Amino acid sequence: MCGIVGYIGAQQAAPILLDGLSKLEYRGYDSAGICVYSAKGFQIEKTKGRLAALRTATADGASMTGTIGIGHTRWATHGAPSHENSHPHLSANGKICLVHNGIIENYLILKEFLLAQGKTFCSETDTEVAANLLEYYYELEGDLLRAVRRTTEKLCGSYALGILCADRPDSMIAVKKDSPLIFGFGEGENFIASDVPAILRYTRKVVYLNDGDMVEFTANGATFYNALGEQVSKTPEHITWEMSAAEKGGFPHFMLKEIHEQPKALRDTISPRVKNGRVVLDDIKLTPEYLRGIRRIYIVACGSAYYVGCLGKYILEKTCRIPVEPILASEFRYSEPVLGDDSLVIIISQSGETADTLAALREANTLGARTLAIVNVVGSAISKAAHDVIYTWAGPEIAVATTKAYSTQLSVLYLLALYIGDALGTLSAEEYNAMLHALVALPEQLTQVLSEENLAHIEALAQEYKSHHDVFFIGRNLDSATCLEGSLKLKEIAYVHSEAYAAGELKHGPISLIEDDTLVVAVATVPALFEKTMSNVKEVKARGANVLGLTTVDFADEIAKTVDRPLLVPRTHPLLQPSLNVVPLQLLSYYVALARGCDVDKPRNLAKSVTVE
Ligand code: G6P
């Protein structure tokens, strides 16, 4: 959600900025712009729509000369996607030029103040307010660094800012709060960006800026300041993953590539934490004494990560016998949750930057709960703010719709369930071993789900279903939570209206919507509930539904008697079954989206990382 790139060095800036922005497209955007500074002053190009339009407008950057610049992809919040509202924004006197990611919540009050000071505006954005406020303080202070500090003191909300000033043509200032920003050290060149892929081609030496951090840099050096304005030194982290991990590697879409990466992602996440037949979580410091004192577990997250939490309720309650409440971060933060030191709050987030999730985590910390984050992006705000962190080693996830991050988050919940269940003695040795054995075997079983034959079958099903406008996903117990994710995927990337219902709830409303040829996806993999779900299937079939039934190979014959089309997955331990079930549903959405001509990796109106409330 909004992407920032900044460059100072010896090379032409514009092509580097365009290249960097292209690596941030996954964040979601609806307009883009770059600004390059040279002896001619600021040159700004902005376009509504895709980056390709900006490339054309600048002849791939060749029309803009200068070795210092900032670039931005904008996901509209304040004001429609338009040329005027696109970044970079100039201040009224044209001296300050900046890009911004985040939301300035008090921008209206600040705008009134600035209008009264005679400042003029040409966009509807909150960002232009930041540019003019900085100009105001710069005029007052005569010192740019102090002016930036005074400006940020006045801003409520979130921001990552990349700032150029015509009076200091060789340097750039960047500052951040609650929006991601990294600094990249090059040789005779330096960078800022919202995320590593934007600059990985140029450097692997990266600093993740903390909230309140500010950096002033030139081509040859950088000075860092902390939130108190004190000069601090920063030790860069070395990025070890390859760019190919963030590129398509022969697949037509990132989403398909990431679906196929799931066996490896699971293996990378699980194996380092299993030693000599035990789950070892060196990363966290939850002592058996602390675990024995937990009275309630909350799982807080947004989107698909929340649906992992819905599965977590079944998994952790069964293994640890502690009540578990999954709750949406956007609800949790305003619900005055009843928390204390006997509550464990598990925060799940791929990006580690989701605004609501981060705010919920801070609320939980304030209320005295212990917080444990399951995060994919190392160094992200959530990973830093939580008491404990378990990383999902999924690698960079680029497609907006999550697949491998979801699967690895789920695998971490299994590790946690084993770890806590073992510490509390709520899991027998036999149950522990059976579950751990199944967990270690999951990557191999996932490979079977991704067989050519299975893919072809699901693609054919998608062709058959591509014109359906309403789809119902039904299932019981763990399967009902898997349905939530299956249904979300179809909405997100194929733009098909779909609903997920606990199968037992059908008769309490949704069955009235079933008519001739309504597509119903029935997930029936919980052995003890198979017959019950089949009864629900018969009810919808009696009303004309067209039913796709997902079950395990050992129910192949039974399901064939009831549904129109069966879809089979291997059998695993009952609690782990959702890990295998979700993959065909991801593929079904992917192929339906393809058949409907949708932009799979960048679905309309959605962003990979929702860094605004
Ligand atoms: C967006 C993404 C989803 C993701 C959700 C939460 O909606 O499109 O795939 O599940 O945000 O993001 P997080 O980074 O916190 O997991």
Boltz pocket constraint, residues with backbone or C-beta under 6 A from the ligand:
constraints:
  - pocket:
      binder: B
      contacts: [[A, 302], [A, 303], [A, 304], [A, 305], [A, 306], [A, 348], [A, 349], [A, 350], [A, 351], [A, 352], [A, 353], [A, 354], [A, 357], [A, 400], [A, 401], [A, 402], [A, 606], [A, 607], [A, 608], [A, 609], [A, 610]]
      max_distance: 6.0
